[in-house]
Amino acid sequence: MKFHEVLAARTAAGRDYLTSAPIIRRALAGHIQCDEYIAFLTQAFHHVRHTVPLMMAAGSRLPARLGWLRKEIIHYTEEEEGHEQWILNDIEAAGGDASTVARSLPSIATDAMVAYAYDTAARRNPVGFFGMVFVLEGASVALACAAADRIQASLQLPNRAMTYLRSHGQLDQQHVQDLYEILNRFDEEQDRTAVERCAQAMFRLYGNVFRELEERTAVPTAWRAV
């Protein structure tokens, strides 16, 4: 088996934990409220805006033996730049207040996920960051397009309110193939272990982000940045 296949098999339980989140199941069934969709976009903004800084942090700590990976990270960085603005635009189009979201603080679950990613890039093996990429892009391909269609139909939202979900569902299909090629080039056990550990953690942490959405359907005043 290739490493990306081994990784998928070993993280299957974590993937099930993510995809079984009640709000994901309701979204795929078209049973979601507009404030829940905006709450999802709010947390997406709070982790997506760290994508480029995280990639840069991971790239800066790569050992010489993985010099080939810098080119791949640069490519990813160029494609991910500015995506947080797409999310803010979607929020406005869905009837939310993008400026309030931009000033808000992330949920505890989102904060924990982002913090773990930075810790991986700064203190652990930076290659582990690709475990997060594996989780987020895999989830995007598996869920984003289908969820976008059902959310839009049930909430009667315009196309301009679905940019993030639709673009990522389509864009990440190619990204996943590129990611598999990268993963399969990792031939040292320490790198494969780092990727798997991060992926295991991210499935759990990202799943918690969606579960926490059940408890908050708006950005509480107490959590807003001053």
C-alpha positions as CSV (number, residue, x, y, z in Angstrom):
1,M,0.0,0.0,0.0
2,K,1.1,3.5,-0.7
3,F,1.5,5.8,2.3
4,H,-1.7,7.8,1.6
5,E,-3.6,4.6,1.6
6,V,-2.0,3.4,4.9
7,L,-2.8,6.9,6.4
8,A,-6.4,6.7,5.3
9,A,-6.8,3.2,6.9
10,R,-5.1,4.1,10.1
11,T,-7.2,7.3,10.6
12,A,-10.5,5.8,9.6
13,A,-11.9,6.1,13.1
14,G,-11.0,9.7,13.4
15,R,-12.6,10.4,10.0
16,D,-15.8,8.8,11.2
17,Y,-15.7,11.0,14.3
18,L,-15.5,14.1,12.1
19,T,-18.2,13.1,9.6
20,S,-20.6,11.9,12.3
21,A,-20.9,15.3,13.8
22,P,-24.6,16.1,14.0
23,I,-24.4,19.4,12.2
24,I,-22.6,17.8,9.3
25,R,-25.3,15.2,9.0
26,R,-28.1,17.8,9.1
27,A,-26.3,20.0,6.6
28,L,-26.0,17.0,4.1
29,A,-29.7,16.4,4.7
30,G,-30.6,20.1,4.1
31,H,-31.7,20.6,7.6
32,I,-29.7,23.6,8.7
33,Q,-30.5,27.2,9.7
34,C,-28.9,30.3,8.3
35,D,-27.3,31.3,11.6
36,E,-25.7,27.8,11.8
37,Y,-24.2,28.3,8.3
38,I,-22.9,31.7,9.3
39,A,-21.5,30.2,12.5
40,F,-19.7,27.5,10.4
41,L,-18.3,30.2,8.1
42,T,-17.1,32.2,11.1
43,Q,-15.1,29.3,12.4
44,A,-13.8,28.6,8.9
45,F,-12.6,32.2,8.7
46,H,-10.7,31.7,12.0
47,H,-8.7,28.7,10.9
48,V,-8.4,29.5,7.2
49,R,-6.7,32.8,7.9
50,H,-3.9,30.8,9.5
51,T,-3.3,28.5,6.5
52,V,-0.6,30.6,4.8
53,P,1.3,31.5,8.0
54,L,1.2,27.9,9.1
55,M,2.6,26.7,5.7
56,M,5.3,29.4,5.9
57,A,6.2,28.3,9.5
58,A,6.4,24.6,8.5
59,G,8.5,25.4,5.4
60,S,11.0,27.4,7.4
61,R,11.8,24.5,9.6
62,L,12.2,21.7,7.0
63,P,15.5,19.8,7.2
64,A,17.8,19.8,4.2
65,R,16.8,16.2,3.3
66,L,13.3,17.5,2.6
67,G,14.4,20.5,0.5
68,W,12.2,19.3,-2.4
69,L,9.2,20.0,-0.2
70,R,9.7,23.7,-0.1
71,K,8.6,24.1,-3.8
72,E,5.4,22.2,-2.9
73,I,4.7,24.5,0.0
74,I,5.3,27.6,-2.0
75,H,2.7,26.3,-4.5
76,Y,0.2,25.6,-1.8
77,T,0.8,29.1,-0.3
78,E,0.2,30.8,-3.6
79,E,-3.1,29.0,-4.1
80,E,-4.4,29.5,-0.5
81,E,-3.6,33.2,-0.2
82,G,-6.6,35.4,0.5
83,H,-9.2,32.6,0.9
84,E,-10.3,34.1,4.3
85,Q,-11.7,37.0,2.4
86,W,-13.8,34.7,0.3
87,I,-15.4,33.5,3.5
88,L,-16.1,37.1,4.7
89,N,-17.8,37.8,1.4
90,D,-19.9,34.7,1.8
91,I,-21.0,35.8,5.3
92,E,-22.1,39.1,4.0
93,A,-24.0,37.5,1.1
94,A,-25.7,35.2,3.6
95,G,-26.9,38.1,5.7
96,G,-24.2,38.1,8.3
97,D,-21.9,40.9,9.5
98,A,-18.4,40.2,8.1
99,S,-16.8,43.1,10.0
100,T,-18.1,41.6,13.3
101,V,-16.8,38.2,12.4
102,A,-13.4,39.6,11.4
103,R,-13.1,41.2,14.9
104,S,-14.4,38.2,16.8
105,L,-12.4,35.5,18.5
106,P,-12.5,31.8,17.5
107,S,-14.3,29.2,19.5
108,I,-12.3,27.2,22.0
109,A,-12.4,24.2,19.6
110,T,-11.1,26.2,16.7
111,D,-8.5,27.9,18.8
112,A,-7.3,24.4,20.0
113,M,-7.0,23.1,16.4
114,V,-5.0,26.1,15.2
115,A,-2.8,26.0,18.3
116,Y,-2.0,22.3,17.7
117,A,-1.1,23.1,14.1
118,Y,1.3,25.9,15.1
119,D,2.8,23.6,17.8
120,T,3.4,21.0,15.1
121,A,5.1,23.5,12.8
122,A,7.2,25.1,15.6
123,R,8.0,22.3,18.1
124,R,7.4,19.0,16.5
125,N,8.4,17.6,13.1
126,P,7.1,20.3,10.7
127,V,6.3,17.6,8.1
128,G,3.4,16.6,10.5
129,F,1.6,19.7,9.2
130,F,0.7,17.7,6.1
131,G,-1.5,15.6,8.4
132,M,-3.7,18.7,8.9
133,V,-3.7,19.2,5.1
134,F,-4.8,15.6,4.7
135,V,-7.7,16.1,7.1
136,L,-9.0,19.5,5.8
137,E,-8.7,18.8,2.1
138,G,-10.1,15.3,2.4
139,A,-13.1,16.6,4.3
140,S,-13.6,19.4,1.8
141,V,-13.7,16.9,-1.2
142,A,-15.9,14.5,0.7
143,L,-18.4,17.0,2.1
144,A,-18.1,20.5,0.7
145,C,-19.8,20.3,-2.7
146,A,-22.7,18.1,-1.5
147,A,-23.2,20.2,1.6
148,A,-23.2,23.4,-0.5
149,D,-25.9,22.2,-2.8
150,R,-28.2,21.2,0.1
151,I,-27.5,24.3,2.2
152,Q,-28.2,26.6,-0.7
153,A,-31.4,24.8,-1.7
154,S,-32.7,24.8,1.9
155,L,-31.8,28.3,2.8
156,Q,-32.4,29.8,-0.7
157,L,-29.1,31.6,-0.7
158,P,-27.5,33.2,-3.7
159,N,-24.5,31.7,-5.4
160,R,-22.2,34.5,-4.0
161,A,-22.9,33.1,-0.5
162,M,-21.5,29.7,-1.4
163,T,-18.1,30.7,-2.8
164,Y,-15.9,29.0,-0.1
165,L,-17.7,25.7,0.0
166,R,-18.0,25.4,-3.8
167,S,-14.6,26.6,-4.7
168,H,-12.9,24.4,-2.1
169,G,-14.8,21.3,-3.0
170,Q,-13.7,21.7,-6.6
171,L,-10.2,23.1,-6.0
172,D,-9.3,20.5,-3.3
173,Q,-10.0,17.6,-5.7
174,Q,-6.8,18.5,-7.5
175,H,-5.1,19.4,-4.2
176,V,-5.8,15.9,-2.8
177,Q,-4.1,14.3,-5.8
178,D,-1.1,16.6,-5.3
179,L,-1.1,15.8,-1.6
180,Y,-1.1,12.1,-2.2
181,E,2.0,12.5,-4.4
182,I,3.7,14.4,-1.6
183,L,2.8,11.9,1.1
184,N,4.0,9.0,-0.9
185,R,7.4,10.6,-1.2
186,F,7.9,10.5,2.6
187,D,10.0,7.4,3.0
188,E,11.3,7.9,6.6
189,E,9.4,6.5,9.5
190,Q,9.8,9.6,11.6
191,D,8.0,11.7,8.9
192,R,5.2,9.2,8.3
193,T,4.7,9.0,12.1
194,A,4.5,12.8,12.4
195,V,2.0,13.0,9.6
196,E,-0.2,10.3,11.1
197,R,-0.1,11.7,14.6
198,C,-1.1,15.2,13.3
199,A,-3.9,13.7,11.2
200,Q,-5.3,11.7,14.1
201,A,-5.3,14.8,16.3
202,M,-6.9,17.0,13.5
203,F,-9.7,14.6,12.9
204,R,-10.6,14.8,16.6
205,L,-10.0,18.6,16.9
206,Y,-11.9,19.4,13.7
207,G,-14.7,17.2,14.7
208,N,-14.9,19.1,17.9
209,V,-15.2,22.4,16.0
210,F,-18.4,21.1,14.3
211,R,-19.7,19.7,17.6
212,E,-19.2,23.0,19.3
213,L,-21.3,24.6,16.5
214,E,-24.3,22.8,18.0
215,E,-23.8,24.9,21.1
216,R,-23.3,28.3,19.4
217,T,-25.2,29.6,16.4
218,A,-23.9,33.1,16.5
219,V,-20.8,34.9,17.7
220,P,-21.4,35.7,21.4
221,T,-20.6,39.2,22.5
222,A,-18.4,37.9,25.3
223,W,-16.1,36.3,22.8
224,R,-15.6,39.3,20.6
225,A,-12.3,41.1,20.5
226,V,-12.3,44.5,22.1
